[in-house]
Amino acid sequence: MSEAQLPERKRTLPDEPASISQLNGILSEDCRKVKVTVELTNGATHPDLELTLTDADNVELSRTTILENFGPRMVFTMHIRQSQVKFPLKLWCELSYLDESAFSQAETLIGNQK
């Protein structure tokens, strides 16, 4: 294994930055997973995405971080590990290019009161 140091990741704001055009979440029948779809206005700018799934009491259920995303659309699953969850759930997505600086944000509610 090499002991070479990785260069520090340097990010800049692109000339035509992307924003979140659509954020959807579909709860599975067993209420243990959420199928997430994120669509961006520009798929060629490689933003970072941070997604958080919380319940009605604002308890964090799941978190996903995607670094330097490729493409305008992604679909993936977020898993819910807690046995007791209060509905509705809130899915929050933040898009950024620079550390600690959100460029675009979106949220959506998922599921009915159970």
Secondary structure, DSSP 8 states (H G I E B T S, - for coil): --------------SS---EEEEEEEE-TTSSEEEEEEEES-TTS--EEEEEEE-TT--EEEEEEESS--SSEEEEEEE---S---SSEEEEEEEEEETTEEEEEEEEEES---
